Amino acid sequence: MPVNETKGINWIKHAAKNNHVASIEYKTYYDIRFARVPNLKKIMQGLEAVVEGTPTKSSRACNTIAEFAHAQSKEESNKEKAARFYNQSAEQGCLVGLHWMGVFYMEGFGVAKNLDKAETMLLRAAKMGNGQSNFQLFMLYSQYVEKKDVVKAYRQLTKAVFRGVTFFDQLHGYFKENFETLAPVFCELRAPPATIDRSDRIQMVNLHEAMINDAKTSFMAALGRDRMYKRPCGAVTDQQIWMIGVLLKYLIN
């Protein structure tokens, strides 16, 4: 083992022994973000020391370990590891952990498939404002026979789109496919003007399309502001943004 790596690992062990968890966490995230060539072994040991060294466990460290494992999920053991650490994050009430455990329970990824648990966790994450969780709920209610519910699916997809998930055409297409069921729901959400004949399919479809176009315009305006001020675009946390960069550079072919 190289001398620098040995020193780094010994420092982590020393810090952990002396309960310097905050120092370990700071140094580990500093290395992830700024080291020219991150020492992945040292980083993982640091993250695991942080998780084990805090009574309630650090949801941020749990999410990061899970993200690394998720990126290398060709191996079954990494699927289980990703699920284990995302679940620890979810137990802390973290939006990221709740969302991904909802997805994992939906797909049976690293855990036994359980649609009830998937629904519960995704609903909690969606309640916290995560549009991607709304979209996953749309998938749950539209594609899984056990949870099939056209109205719930439409409501969740509508929330997802208005939270910045850009499936505009999919929302409009789903409305047209299920017009008889969803027209009353759309009227409840949008309260069409009295001049609109609610029994006229063409008028209602056109009004729905106008709503979609409004959402597109709002999204493009927000995107333009983000670009102007050089802000991260979309509903992603800072942690996810830089982790994506690390994963792409060092772990994903």
N, C-alpha and C positions, 0 to 999 in steps of 0.2 A: 504494500500500500504506500503511495507517495507520502512524503513527509508532511506536506501541507494538508492533505486529506486527513492524516492521522491527528494532526494538531486540531483541525476543525472538529472532528468527531470527539476528541478528548474534551474540547471546550464545551461542546454540547452536553456531554455527560457531567462535567463539572458544574455547569450552570443548572442542569436539571437536579443534581444532587443538592444544590443549595437553594432550590426553589426559585431560581431566577427565570421563571417562565416567560415573563414579559420581555426579558432580554433575548431569550431564545427566539421568540416569535418575531421580534423586530429584526434580528440578524438574519433569520431564515427568509423573511419576505424581502429584505434588502438584497440578499443574494439572488433570489428569483428575479427581481426586477432589474438589477443593475450589474450582476456579474457577467463578464463577457462570455464565459463558458460556464454556466451553472453546474455545480457538483451535485448531481441528482441524488446520489446516495446520502450525502450530508444533508441536503434539503429535506428528504423524506424522514431521516432520523430526527431532524429538528422539528418537523411538523408533528410527528408521532409523540415526541417528548412534550410538545405543547398540549396535545390532546390529552395525554395521560396525566399531565401535571396540573390541570385545572379541574376543580371539583365539578363544575358544570360542563366542562369540555368546551373548547373553542370552536364555534360553528364555522368560522372562517378557515381554520386549519383543517377541520373535517371536510369541508367542501373542496379544498385544494387537493388533499390526498385523494378524494373521490374523483376529482377531475383528471388527475394523472392516471389513476386506474382505469377510468372510463375511456380515456384516449388509447389505452392499450388493451382493449376488451376482447381481443381475439382469444385470449386465454380465459378459461372459465373462472380461474381463481381471481382474476382481476375484475370480472363482472361482480363476483361476490364481495370483493373488497370495496368496489365503488358503492354497492348497495349498503354495505355495513356502515361506511363513513357518512354517506348521505343520510342514512337513517339516524345516526347520532346527531347530525345537524338538524334534521327534522324534529327530533325530540326537544331541541332547544327553541323550537318555534321559528327557525330560519326559513325564509321564503325559498331560497335556493334548494335547501334540502327537501322541503315539502314538495316543491315542484318535481324534482327529479325522482323522488320516491313514488310520487303519483304516476309518473311515466313508467318507472320500472315495474310497479305493480300491474299497470295496464298491459305491459308487454311480457311480463314474466322474465325480466332481465335481472339476473343475479339473485332473484327471490322467486318464490312460488307466485304464479299469477293470482291476483285477488282484486277483482273489479270494485268491490265495496271499499277496500282500503284505498285504491286508486282514486275513487270518487271523493272520499273524505279528504285526502291530502291535497288534491287539486283544488277542491272548493276552498280549503283554507288558504292556499297560495293565491287563488284568484281574488279572494276577499281582501287580501293584502295589496291588490292592484296589479298583479302580474298577468298581462295579456296573453302570454304564451300558455299559461295554465288555463285560461278561458278557451284557447284554441284546442288544447288537449281534451278539455271537457266536451267540446263540440265533437271531436273524434270519438270520444267514449259514447256519447248519446246518439251518434249517427251511424256508427260502424259495428258496434257490439250488440248483438241481439238481446242479451240479458239486460242491457241498460237503454235499449232503443226508446228514444223520446224526441220526436221531431221538434216540438215546441222548445224543450230545454236546449236542444242542439242549436236551434236558431238564435235563442237568446244569448248563449255563450259565444257563438261566432260573431254576433253583433257587438258584444262587449269587447271581444278580441280585436276586431277591426277598429273600433273607436279608441282602443288603447295602443294602436300603432302596428298591429299585426296585419300585413298588407295583402290579405286574401279577399280583396274587393270583389273580384269576379266570382269567386267561390260562394260568397255570401249572396250575391244577386242570383246566381244559378240555383242555389239551394232554395231560395224564396220562390222562384218560378216553378221549380220541380214540385214543391209542396204548397202551391198557391192557396188551395182551399183551406188548408189547415192554418197557414201562416198569415193570411191577409188580416184576420182579426187581431193577431198579435202585433203585426206591423202598425195597425191603426192605434192600438193601445200605446205603442212606443212613440209614435210620431204625431198622433192626433191630426189627421189630414184636414185641410180647410173644408168648410161646408159646401164649397162648389164642386168638390170631388165626389163622384158617384162611387161609393165603396163597393158596389156590386159589379162595376165595370172593370174587367180584368185588365184591359189595356191601360186605362187611367192609373190603376193601382200599380201596375208593373212600372209604368213611366215614373210615377212618384217615388217608387222604391229605387229606381235607377238614379233619380236626382239625389236621393239621400246618399247613395254610394259615391256619386260624383263630388258631393260636398265633403265626404270623408277623404277622398283622394286629394282634393284641393287643400284641405287642412293639413294632411300629412305632408304634402310637398312643401307647403309654407313652413312647417316646423322643421323639415329636413333642410330647407334653405337657410333657416336661422342657425341650425346646428353647424352647417358648413361655414357660414359667415363667421361665427364666433369660435370655430374649431372645437366644437363640443362633440363628445361621443354620441353617435346616432342610435336611436332605438332603445328599447327597454332592457338594457343590460347594465349590470353593476360595474363599477370600476374594477373590482376583483376579476370579474369574468373577462373584461376587455384585455387586461394584460396577461391573464392566464391563457387566453386564446393565442396570443402572440408567442408565448413560451411553448405551448403545445405544438403549434405549427412549425416552430423553428427547430425544436429538439426531439419531438416524439412522433410526429405524424409524417409518414412518407407521402 
